[in-house]
Amino acid sequence: MSDNTDVKIATADALTLLLHNQHAIGAAIEEITKWLSESGVESVSVNAIVAMETLDKNAQAIADAIMRIRQS
């Protein structure tokens, strides 16, 4: 196995772990958003929803990058 392949695997593995963390953070924000919304704190809830949308958008970009690395 070449050094370049090892680097690609390590990079893809690290990005995969970051993606898992991103999903966990998104799930936590979603739970907090639900609680805020039910508690009547709508303005904060809206901000949390925007944050989740950013996490989702970036998660897709990370997943795409992981696939490109693994396929190269």
mmCIF file as gemmi writes it, N, C-alpha and C atoms, coordinates in Angstrom:
data_model
loop_
_atom_site.group_PDB
_atom_site.id
_atom_site.type_symbol
_atom_site.label_atom_id
_atom_site.label_alt_id
_atom_site.label_comp_id
_atom_site.label_asym_id
_atom_site.label_entity_id
_atom_site.label_seq_id
_atom_site.pdbx_PDB_ins_code
_atom_site.Cartn_x
_atom_site.Cartn_y
_atom_site.Cartn_z
_atom_site.occupancy
_atom_site.B_iso_or_equiv
_atom_site.pdbx_formal_charge
_atom_site.auth_seq_id
_atom_site.auth_asym_id
_atom_site.pdbx_PDB_model_num
ATOM 1 N N . MET Axp A 1 ? 0.84 -1.173 0 1 0 ? 1 A 1
ATOM 2 C CA . MET Axp A 1 ? 0 0 0 1 0 ? 1 A 1
ATOM 3 C C . MET Axp A 1 ? 0.889 1.241 0 1 0 ? 1 A 1
ATOM 4 N N . SER Axp A 2 ? 0.617 2.172 -0.909 1 0 ? 2 A 1
ATOM 5 C CA . SER Axp A 2 ? 1.458 3.361 -1.002 1 0 ? 2 A 1
ATOM 6 C C . SER Axp A 2 ? 1.13 4.344 0.108 1 0 ? 2 A 1
ATOM 7 N N . ASP Axp A 3 ? 2.075 5.244 0.342 1 0 ? 3 A 1
ATOM 8 C CA . ASP Axp A 3 ? 1.858 6.274 1.355 1 0 ? 3 A 1
ATOM 9 C C . ASP Axp A 3 ? 0.671 7.155 0.998 1 0 ? 3 A 1
ATOM 10 N N . ASN Axp A 4 ? 0.504 7.457 -0.305 1 0 ? 4 A 1
ATOM 11 C CA . ASN Axp A 4 ? -0.605 8.292 -0.749 1 0 ? 4 A 1
ATOM 12 C C . ASN Axp A 4 ? -1.947 7.631 -0.426 1 0 ? 4 A 1
ATOM 13 N N . THR Axp A 5 ? -2.027 6.328 -0.62 1 0 ? 5 A 1
ATOM 14 C CA . THR Axp A 5 ? -3.264 5.608 -0.298 1 0 ? 5 A 1
ATOM 15 C C . THR Axp A 5 ? -3.534 5.659 1.199 1 0 ? 5 A 1
ATOM 16 N N . ASP Axp A 6 ? -2.492 5.502 1.995 1 0 ? 6 A 1
ATOM 17 C CA . ASP Axp A 6 ? -2.654 5.578 3.452 1 0 ? 6 A 1
ATOM 18 C C . ASP Axp A 6 ? -3.179 6.953 3.883 1 0 ? 6 A 1
ATOM 19 N N . VAL Axp A 7 ? -2.659 7.991 3.256 1 0 ? 7 A 1
ATOM 20 C CA . VAL Axp A 7 ? -3.094 9.353 3.578 1 0 ? 7 A 1
ATOM 21 C C . VAL Axp A 7 ? -4.553 9.551 3.186 1 0 ? 7 A 1
ATOM 22 N N . LYS Axp A 8 ? -4.939 9.046 2.024 1 0 ? 8 A 1
ATOM 23 C CA . LYS Axp A 8 ? -6.326 9.17 1.577 1 0 ? 8 A 1
ATOM 24 C C . LYS Axp A 8 ? -7.274 8.442 2.523 1 0 ? 8 A 1
ATOM 25 N N . ILE Axp A 9 ? -6.894 7.252 2.933 1 0 ? 9 A 1
ATOM 26 C CA . ILE Axp A 9 ? -7.727 6.476 3.857 1 0 ? 9 A 1
ATOM 27 C C . ILE Axp A 9 ? -7.852 7.202 5.196 1 0 ? 9 A 1
ATOM 28 N N . ALA Axp A 10 ? -6.739 7.696 5.711 1 0 ? 10 A 1
ATOM 29 C CA . ALA Axp A 10 ? -6.75 8.407 6.989 1 0 ? 10 A 1
ATOM 30 C C . ALA Axp A 10 ? -7.597 9.676 6.895 1 0 ? 10 A 1
ATOM 31 N N . THR Axp A 11 ? -7.476 10.38 5.786 1 0 ? 11 A 1
ATOM 32 C CA . THR Axp A 11 ? -8.25 11.607 5.594 1 0 ? 11 A 1
ATOM 33 C C . THR Axp A 11 ? -9.74 11.289 5.524 1 0 ? 11 A 1
ATOM 34 N N . ALA Axp A 12 ? -10.103 10.293 4.737 1 0 ? 12 A 1
ATOM 35 C CA . ALA Axp A 12 ? -11.507 9.907 4.616 1 0 ? 12 A 1
ATOM 36 C C . ALA Axp A 12 ? -12.055 9.423 5.952 1 0 ? 12 A 1
ATOM 37 N N . ASP Axp A 13 ? -11.267 8.66 6.693 1 0 ? 13 A 1
ATOM 38 C CA . ASP Axp A 13 ? -11.709 8.177 8.008 1 0 ? 13 A 1
ATOM 39 C C . ASP Axp A 13 ? -11.93 9.347 8.977 1 0 ? 13 A 1
ATOM 40 N N . ALA Axp A 14 ? -11.007 10.324 8.96 1 0 ? 14 A 1
ATOM 41 C CA . ALA Axp A 14 ? -11.149 11.483 9.845 1 0 ? 14 A 1
ATOM 42 C C . ALA Axp A 14 ? -12.383 12.298 9.465 1 0 ? 14 A 1
ATOM 43 N N . LEU Axp A 15 ? -12.6 12.489 8.17 1 0 ? 15 A 1
ATOM 44 C CA . LEU Axp A 15 ? -13.787 13.218 7.73 1 0 ? 15 A 1
ATOM 45 C C . LEU Axp A 15 ? -15.063 12.474 8.101 1 0 ? 15 A 1
ATOM 46 N N . THR Axp A 16 ? -15.026 11.164 8.032 1 0 ? 16 A 1
ATOM 47 C CA . THR Axp A 16 ? -16.191 10.359 8.405 1 0 ? 16 A 1
ATOM 48 C C . THR Axp A 16 ? -16.53 10.569 9.879 1 0 ? 16 A 1
ATOM 49 N N . LEU Axp A 17 ? -15.517 10.594 10.724 1 0 ? 17 A 1
ATOM 50 C CA . LEU Axp A 17 ? -15.758 10.846 12.146 1 0 ? 17 A 1
ATOM 51 C C . LEU Axp A 17 ? -16.321 12.239 12.373 1 0 ? 17 A 1
ATOM 52 N N . LEU Axp A 18 ? -15.796 13.223 11.661 1 0 ? 18 A 1
ATOM 53 C CA . LEU Axp A 18 ? -16.335 14.584 11.771 1 0 ? 18 A 1
ATOM 54 C C . LEU Axp A 18 ? -17.781 14.642 11.299 1 0 ? 18 A 1
ATOM 55 N N . LEU Axp A 19 ? -18.09 13.894 10.269 1 0 ? 19 A 1
ATOM 56 C CA . LEU Axp A 19 ? -19.466 13.845 9.773 1 0 ? 19 A 1
ATOM 57 C C . LEU Axp A 19 ? -20.396 13.227 10.819 1 0 ? 19 A 1
ATOM 58 N N . HIS Axp A 20 ? -19.939 12.175 11.482 1 0 ? 20 A 1
ATOM 59 C CA . HIS Axp A 20 ? -20.735 11.567 12.553 1 0 ? 20 A 1
ATOM 60 C C . HIS Axp A 20 ? -20.969 12.582 13.679 1 0 ? 20 A 1
ATOM 61 N N . ASN Axp A 21 ? -19.927 13.338 14.013 1 0 ? 21 A 1
ATOM 62 C CA . ASN Axp A 21 ? -20.076 14.379 15.041 1 0 ? 21 A 1
ATOM 63 C C . ASN Axp A 21 ? -21.086 15.431 14.593 1 0 ? 21 A 1
ATOM 64 N N . GLN Axp A 22 ? -21.018 15.8 13.317 1 0 ? 22 A 1
ATOM 65 C CA . GLN Axp A 22 ? -21.936 16.798 12.783 1 0 ? 22 A 1
ATOM 66 C C . GLN Axp A 22 ? -23.379 16.319 12.898 1 0 ? 22 A 1
ATOM 67 N N . HIS Axp A 23 ? -23.613 15.051 12.589 1 0 ? 23 A 1
ATOM 68 C CA . HIS Axp A 23 ? -24.966 14.495 12.711 1 0 ? 23 A 1
ATOM 69 C C . HIS Axp A 23 ? -25.429 14.5 14.175 1 0 ? 23 A 1
ATOM 70 N N . ALA Axp A 24 ? -24.531 14.182 15.09 1 0 ? 24 A 1
ATOM 71 C CA . ALA Axp A 24 ? -24.879 14.178 16.517 1 0 ? 24 A 1
ATOM 72 C C . ALA Axp A 24 ? -25.21 15.589 16.995 1 0 ? 24 A 1
ATOM 73 N N . ILE Axp A 25 ? -24.435 16.563 16.57 1 0 ? 25 A 1
ATOM 74 C CA . ILE Axp A 25 ? -24.712 17.957 16.941 1 0 ? 25 A 1
ATOM 75 C C . ILE Axp A 25 ? -26.061 18.385 16.374 1 0 ? 25 A 1
ATOM 76 N N . GLY Axp A 26 ? -26.327 18.01 15.134 1 0 ? 26 A 1
ATOM 77 C CA . GLY Axp A 26 ? -27.609 18.341 14.518 1 0 ? 26 A 1
ATOM 78 C C . GLY Axp A 26 ? -28.774 17.747 15.285 1 0 ? 26 A 1
ATOM 79 N N . ALA Axp A 27 ? -28.625 16.5 15.711 1 0 ? 27 A 1
ATOM 80 C CA . ALA Axp A 27 ? -29.688 15.843 16.479 1 0 ? 27 A 1
ATOM 81 C C . ALA Axp A 27 ? -29.904 16.548 17.812 1 0 ? 27 A 1
ATOM 82 N N . ALA Axp A 28 ? -28.823 16.966 18.446 1 0 ? 28 A 1
ATOM 83 C CA . ALA Axp A 28 ? -28.948 17.682 19.721 1 0 ? 28 A 1
ATOM 84 C C . ALA Axp A 28 ? -29.638 19.027 19.523 1 0 ? 28 A 1
ATOM 85 N N . ILE Axp A 29 ? -29.259 19.745 18.478 1 0 ? 29 A 1
ATOM 86 C CA . ILE Axp A 29 ? -29.895 21.03 18.2 1 0 ? 29 A 1
ATOM 87 C C . ILE Axp A 29 ? -31.371 20.831 17.892 1 0 ? 29 A 1
ATOM 88 N N . GLU Axp A 30 ? -31.682 19.764 17.174 1 0 ? 30 A 1
ATOM 89 C CA . GLU Axp A 30 ? -33.085 19.482 16.855 1 0 ? 30 A 1
ATOM 90 C C . GLU Axp A 30 ? -33.911 19.262 18.122 1 0 ? 30 A 1
ATOM 91 N N . GLU Axp A 31 ? -33.364 18.521 19.072 1 0 ? 31 A 1
ATOM 92 C CA . GLU Axp A 31 ? -34.072 18.291 20.342 1 0 ? 31 A 1
ATOM 93 C C . GLU Axp A 31 ? -34.258 19.59 21.114 1 0 ? 31 A 1
ATOM 94 N N . ILE Axp A 32 ? -33.21 20.393 21.146 1 0 ? 32 A 1
ATOM 95 C CA . ILE Axp A 32 ? -33.286 21.685 21.849 1 0 ? 32 A 1
ATOM 96 C C . ILE Axp A 32 ? -34.295 22.601 21.161 1 0 ? 32 A 1
ATOM 97 N N . THR Axp A 33 ? -34.29 22.585 19.824 1 0 ? 33 A 1
ATOM 98 C CA . THR Axp A 33 ? -35.227 23.408 19.063 1 0 ? 33 A 1
ATOM 99 C C . THR Axp A 33 ? -36.665 23.019 19.375 1 0 ? 33 A 1
ATOM 100 N N . LYS Axp A 34 ? -36.914 21.734 19.44 1 0 ? 34 A 1
ATOM 101 C CA . LYS Axp A 34 ? -38.265 21.254 19.766 1 0 ? 34 A 1
ATOM 102 C C . LYS Axp A 34 ? -38.676 21.742 21.148 1 0 ? 34 A 1
ATOM 103 N N . TRP Axp A 35 ? -37.774 21.624 22.091 1 0 ? 35 A 1
ATOM 104 C CA . TRP Axp A 35 ? -38.061 22.062 23.464 1 0 ? 35 A 1
ATOM 105 C C . TRP Axp A 35 ? -38.31 23.573 23.506 1 0 ? 35 A 1
ATOM 106 N N . LEU Axp A 36 ? -37.469 24.342 22.801 1 0 ? 36 A 1
ATOM 107 C CA . LEU Axp A 36 ? -37.635 25.797 22.775 1 0 ? 36 A 1
ATOM 108 C C . LEU Axp A 36 ? -38.98 26.184 22.165 1 0 ? 36 A 1
ATOM 109 N N . SER Axp A 37 ? -39.307 25.524 21.072 1 0 ? 37 A 1
ATOM 110 C CA . SER Axp A 37 ? -40.57 25.816 20.393 1 0 ? 37 A 1
ATOM 111 C C . SER Axp A 37 ? -41.763 25.513 21.296 1 0 ? 37 A 1
ATOM 112 N N . GLU Axp A 38 ? -41.705 24.382 21.985 1 0 ? 38 A 1
ATOM 113 C CA . GLU Axp A 38 ? -42.792 24.002 22.899 1 0 ? 38 A 1
ATOM 114 C C . GLU Axp A 38 ? -42.853 24.916 24.121 1 0 ? 38 A 1
ATOM 115 N N . SER Axp A 39 ? -41.72 25.551 24.448 1 0 ? 39 A 1
ATOM 116 C CA . SER Axp A 39 ? -41.658 26.438 25.612 1 0 ? 39 A 1
ATOM 117 C C . SER Axp A 39 ? -42.001 27.882 25.256 1 0 ? 39 A 1
ATOM 118 N N . GLY Axp A 40 ? -42.302 28.118 23.975 1 0 ? 40 A 1
ATOM 119 C CA . GLY Axp A 40 ? -42.709 29.453 23.573 1 0 ? 40 A 1
ATOM 120 C C . GLY Axp A 40 ? -41.576 30.404 23.254 1 0 ? 40 A 1
ATOM 121 N N . VAL Axp A 41 ? -40.389 29.899 23.088 1 0 ? 41 A 1
ATOM 122 C CA . VAL Axp A 41 ? -39.242 30.752 22.762 1 0 ? 41 A 1
ATOM 123 C C . VAL Axp A 41 ? -38.993 30.64 21.256 1 0 ? 41 A 1
ATOM 124 N N . GLU Axp A 42 ? -39.932 31.166 20.503 1 0 ? 42 A 1
ATOM 125 C CA . GLU Axp A 42 ? -39.942 30.965 19.054 1 0 ? 42 A 1
ATOM 126 C C . GLU Axp A 42 ? -38.747 31.615 18.361 1 0 ? 42 A 1
ATOM 127 N N . SER Axp A 43 ? -38.316 32.8 18.802 1 0 ? 43 A 1
ATOM 128 C CA . SER Axp A 43 ? -37.213 33.492 18.123 1 0 ? 43 A 1
ATOM 129 C C . SER Axp A 43 ? -35.909 32.692 18.226 1 0 ? 43 A 1
ATOM 130 N N . VAL Axp A 44 ? -35.67 32.109 19.374 1 0 ? 44 A 1
ATOM 131 C CA . VAL Axp A 44 ? -34.465 31.291 19.544 1 0 ? 44 A 1
ATOM 132 C C . VAL Axp A 44 ? -34.611 29.999 18.747 1 0 ? 44 A 1
ATOM 133 N N . SER Axp A 45 ? -35.801 29.467 18.712 1 0 ? 45 A 1
ATOM 134 C CA . SER Axp A 45 ? -36.068 28.25 17.955 1 0 ? 45 A 1
ATOM 135 C C . SER Axp A 45 ? -35.769 28.456 16.471 1 0 ? 45 A 1
ATOM 136 N N . VAL Axp A 46 ? -36.153 29.601 15.938 1 0 ? 46 A 1
ATOM 137 C CA . VAL Axp A 46 ? -35.887 29.905 14.522 1 0 ? 46 A 1
ATOM 138 C C . VAL Axp A 46 ? -34.382 29.948 14.266 1 0 ? 46 A 1
ATOM 139 N N . ASN Axp A 47 ? -33.626 30.559 15.165 1 0 ? 47 A 1
ATOM 140 C CA . ASN Axp A 47 ? -32.166 30.602 15.01 1 0 ? 47 A 1
ATOM 141 C C . ASN Axp A 47 ? -31.57 29.199 15.022 1 0 ? 47 A 1
ATOM 142 N N . ALA Axp A 48 ? -32.094 28.342 15.867 1 0 ? 48 A 1
ATOM 143 C CA . ALA Axp A 48 ? -31.601 26.966 15.934 1 0 ? 48 A 1
ATOM 144 C C . ALA Axp A 48 ? -31.914 26.219 14.64 1 0 ? 48 A 1
ATOM 145 N N . ILE Axp A 49 ? -33.058 26.476 14.056 1 0 ? 49 A 1
ATOM 146 C CA . ILE Axp A 49 ? -33.42 25.834 12.789 1 0 ? 49 A 1
ATOM 147 C C . ILE Axp A 49 ? -32.447 26.266 11.692 1 0 ? 49 A 1
ATOM 148 N N . VAL Axp A 50 ? -32.083 27.529 11.66 1 0 ? 50 A 1
ATOM 149 C CA . VAL Axp A 50 ? -31.108 28.018 10.679 1 0 ? 50 A 1
ATOM 150 C C . VAL Axp A 50 ? -29.773 27.315 10.883 1 0 ? 50 A 1
ATOM 151 N N . ALA Axp A 51 ? -29.374 27.123 12.118 1 0 ? 51 A 1
ATOM 152 C CA . ALA Axp A 51 ? -28.122 26.415 12.403 1 0 ? 51 A 1
ATOM 153 C C . ALA Axp A 51 ? -28.192 24.976 11.902 1 0 ? 51 A 1
ATOM 154 N N . MET Axp A 52 ? -29.336 24.321 12.101 1 0 ? 52 A 1
ATOM 155 C CA . MET Axp A 52 ? -29.491 22.938 11.614 1 0 ? 52 A 1
ATOM 156 C C . MET Axp A 52 ? -29.426 22.878 10.096 1 0 ? 52 A 1
ATOM 157 N N . GLU Axp A 53 ? -29.989 23.867 9.42 1 0 ? 53 A 1
ATOM 158 C CA . GLU Axp A 53 ? -29.927 23.898 7.959 1 0 ? 53 A 1
ATOM 159 C C . GLU Axp A 53 ? -28.482 24.012 7.484 1 0 ? 53 A 1
ATOM 160 N N . THR Axp A 54 ? -27.691 24.808 8.176 1 0 ? 54 A 1
ATOM 161 C CA . THR Axp A 54 ? -26.273 24.939 7.839 1 0 ? 54 A 1
ATOM 162 C C . THR Axp A 54 ? -25.547 23.618 8.062 1 0 ? 54 A 1
ATOM 163 N N . LEU Axp A 55 ? -25.839 22.953 9.178 1 0 ? 55 A 1
ATOM 164 C CA . LEU Axp A 55 ? -25.231 21.651 9.446 1 0 ? 55 A 1
ATOM 165 C C . LEU Axp A 55 ? -25.589 20.646 8.353 1 0 ? 55 A 1
ATOM 166 N N . ASP Axp A 56 ? -26.845 20.628 7.946 1 0 ? 56 A 1
ATOM 167 C CA . ASP Axp A 56 ? -27.274 19.701 6.889 1 0 ? 56 A 1
ATOM 168 C C . ASP Axp A 56 ? -26.552 19.975 5.576 1 0 ? 56 A 1
ATOM 169 N N . LYS Axp A 57 ? -26.472 21.239 5.202 1 0 ? 57 A 1
ATOM 170 C CA . LYS Axp A 57 ? -25.798 21.624 3.956 1 0 ? 57 A 1
ATOM 171 C C . LYS Axp A 57 ? -24.324 21.209 3.991 1 0 ? 57 A 1
ATOM 172 N N . ASN Axp A 58 ? -23.671 21.511 5.088 1 0 ? 58 A 1
ATOM 173 C CA . ASN Axp A 58 ? -22.255 21.172 5.21 1 0 ? 58 A 1
ATOM 174 C C . ASN Axp A 58 ? -22.04 19.669 5.323 1 0 ? 58 A 1
ATOM 175 N N . ALA Axp A 59 ? -22.955 18.964 5.943 1 0 ? 59 A 1
ATOM 176 C CA . ALA Axp A 59 ? -22.837 17.507 6.057 1 0 ? 59 A 1
ATOM 177 C C . ALA Axp A 59 ? -22.844 16.871 4.674 1 0 ? 59 A 1
ATOM 178 N N . GLN Axp A 60 ? -23.682 17.379 3.788 1 0 ? 60 A 1
ATOM 179 C CA . GLN Axp A 60 ? -23.717 16.834 2.434 1 0 ? 60 A 1
ATOM 180 C C . GLN Axp A 60 ? -22.393 17.096 1.71 1 0 ? 60 A 1
ATOM 181 N N . ALA Axp A 61 ? -21.831 18.273 1.881 1 0 ? 61 A 1
ATOM 182 C CA . ALA Axp A 61 ? -20.548 18.593 1.254 1 0 ? 61 A 1
ATOM 183 C C . ALA Axp A 61 ? -19.436 17.693 1.799 1 0 ? 61 A 1
ATOM 184 N N . ILE Axp A 62 ? -19.463 17.433 3.102 1 0 ? 62 A 1
ATOM 185 C CA . ILE Axp A 62 ? -18.467 16.541 3.699 1 0 ? 62 A 1
ATOM 186 C C . ILE Axp A 62 ? -18.64 15.128 3.162 1 0 ? 62 A 1
ATOM 187 N N . ALA Axp A 63 ? -19.875 14.657 3.088 1 0 ? 63 A 1
ATOM 188 C CA . ALA Axp A 63 ? -20.137 13.308 2.556 1 0 ? 63 A 1
ATOM 189 C C . ALA Axp A 63 ? -19.65 13.195 1.115 1 0 ? 63 A 1
ATOM 190 N N . ASP Axp A 64 ? -19.889 14.22 0.315 1 0 ? 64 A 1
ATOM 191 C CA . ASP Axp A 64 ? -19.416 14.215 -1.074 1 0 ? 64 A 1
ATOM 192 C C . ASP Axp A 64 ? -17.892 14.158 -1.138 1 0 ? 64 A 1
ATOM 193 N N . ALA Axp A 65 ? -17.229 14.919 -0.278 1 0 ? 65 A 1
ATOM 194 C CA . ALA Axp A 65 ? -15.765 14.917 -0.249 1 0 ? 65 A 1
ATOM 195 C C . ALA Axp A 65 ? -15.223 13.551 0.163 1 0 ? 65 A 1
ATOM 196 N N . ILE Axp A 66 ? -15.865 12.936 1.133 1 0 ? 66 A 1
ATOM 197 C CA . ILE Axp A 66 ? -15.45 11.6 1.574 1 0 ? 66 A 1
ATOM 198 C C . ILE Axp A 66 ? -15.541 10.62 0.406 1 0 ? 66 A 1
ATOM 199 N N . MET Axp A 67 ? -16.633 10.677 -0.328 1 0 ? 67 A 1
ATOM 200 C CA . MET Axp A 67 ? -16.804 9.772 -1.467 1 0 ? 67 A 1
ATOM 201 C C . MET Axp A 67 ? -15.737 10.013 -2.541 1 0 ? 67 A 1
ATOM 202 N N . ARG Axp A 68 ? -15.443 11.273 -2.811 1 0 ? 68 A 1
ATOM 203 C CA . ARG Axp A 68 ? -14.403 11.58 -3.808 1 0 ? 68 A 1
ATOM 204 C C . ARG Axp A 68 ? -13.05 11.047 -3.365 1 0 ? 68 A 1
ATOM 205 N N . ILE Axp A 69 ? -12.73 11.199 -2.105 1 0 ? 69 A 1
ATOM 206 C CA . ILE Axp A 69 ? -11.438 10.704 -1.581 1 0 ? 69 A 1
ATOM 207 C C . ILE Axp A 69 ? -11.389 9.185 -1.669 1 0 ? 69 A 1
ATOM 208 N N . ARG Axp A 70 ? -12.449 8.536 -1.229 1 0 ? 70 A 1
ATOM 209 C CA . ARG Axp A 70 ? -12.465 7.062 -1.219 1 0 ? 70 A 1
ATOM 210 C C . ARG Axp A 70 ? -12.444 6.489 -2.636 1 0 ? 70 A 1
ATOM 211 N N . GLN Axp A 71 ? -12.98 7.199 -3.608 1 0 ? 71 A 1
ATOM 212 C CA . GLN Axp A 71 ? -13.014 6.694 -4.979 1 0 ? 71 A 1
ATOM 213 C C . GLN Axp A 71 ? -11.742 7.032 -5.755 1 0 ? 71 A 1
ATOM 214 N N . SER Axp A 72 ? -10.918 7.915 -5.24 1 0 ? 72 A 1
ATOM 215 C CA . SER Axp A 72 ? -9.707 8.303 -5.984 1 0 ? 72 A 1
ATOM 216 C C . SER Axp A 72 ? -8.562 7.34 -5.748 1 0 ? 72 A 1
